[in-house]
């Protein structure tokens, strides 16, 4: 039963990842060829795989440059692939972003820019505003990542420290036509938030960015605060004529991946319940809510009877207070295990569809009714590890990590809580 259940959980996760495979979703979203040149640019954990799928399907001439995370490159013939750091940007990302801006500058109205954008693109497109440095951006990124800020809040700040995000890439390409193919990794699938919207009008302001940093007690570096206070050169807003010829195509989403996982459940005669594709909040708080729903299924057969699986996506956050190795999916699972207290007949998986949970080369983990007992037998207290934000250390110690390697896509976090039927008894 244990092996079968683990196989079921990983099959649902695999189906969610496969639904966002660039090789499947890019070819059916190709734009019409232009009269002029075709230039492909892009950024994100899926961008290299998107570039390969694009060039293999494109009939005409093209050239281009995309930047992806270290370890996520794939060979392309006509599009140059550059690797850089994520989640904290590095010099390679800065250089790539500057070169991408150069690639789209000087194009004409008959030319076409195809932007291949996916999650992770915000850190990878690291072109600081003129009065800032890469070190400034790195410092703010680290502070935001540890603060518990949502991805929407983080990307608002990033846009206002950048020379390329928040629609600035598209204005640099004007008057060329810009088609953006997006793989969404954000709750709500807002194109302006995905990778900080380099080709999308930005409805946020410098004042919004300042307010976010104040909310999380971030006041350094001083150069960043001075830049936000000066509020020069605001990002392009909705209605900007330079963006009038832009088109956004959302080609893969968390919801589509949850539906693919639901089909796996149905094939096993398990009722799937999709709780939402845009769930946010502190990972441990979300876990407590999910534990409450799970107990309702076990005790009262609501909202559906077992066997069933509770599916959800989105992006939780972790406010780091301990010295552990973090990871929002493993923090969610560790908190869920503690809240369930070894409840029989309940298993769960939580993993990032890009194969990386936080800064670890681990996608996530799996829990079972025996998780807490096995931890105690190994001399580990789950509550202590949770207090130290050490989900990765916990699941590594008991051998329940999910390790996929680079998936070459990214539709954010995937969570599945499986409630099996209790064994029948003979009276």
CORSULZI-V419488 format. One record per run of one state. SS is the DSSP state (@ for helix, = for strand, . for the rest). FROM is the first residue (numbers start at 0). LEN is the number of residues. If there is no record, write none. Layout:
ss: <SS;SS>
from: <FROM;FROM>
len: <LEN;LEN>
//
This chain:
ss: <.;@;.;@;.;@;.;=;.;@;.;=;.;=;.;@;.;=;.;@;.;=;.;@;.;@;.;=;.;@;.;=;.;@;.;@;.;@;.;@;.;=;.;@;.;=;@;.;=;.;@;.;=;.;=;.;=;.;=;.;@;.;@;.;@;.;=;.;=;.>
from: <0;1;18;21;25;26;29;37;43;46;57;62;69;78;84;90;104;111;118;120;124;127;128;133;147;150;159;161;162;167;173;176;183;193;196;205;215;221;230;240;243;245;252;253;267;270;282;300;307;317;327;340;345;352;356;357;359;360;363;367;370;377;381;387;390;398;400;402;412;419>
len: <1;17;3;4;1;3;8;6;3;11;5;7;9;6;6;14;7;7;2;4;3;1;5;14;3;9;2;1;5;6;3;7;10;3;9;10;6;9;10;3;2;7;1;14;3;12;18;7;10;10;13;5;7;4;1;2;1;3;4;3;7;4;6;3;8;2;2;10;7;8>
//
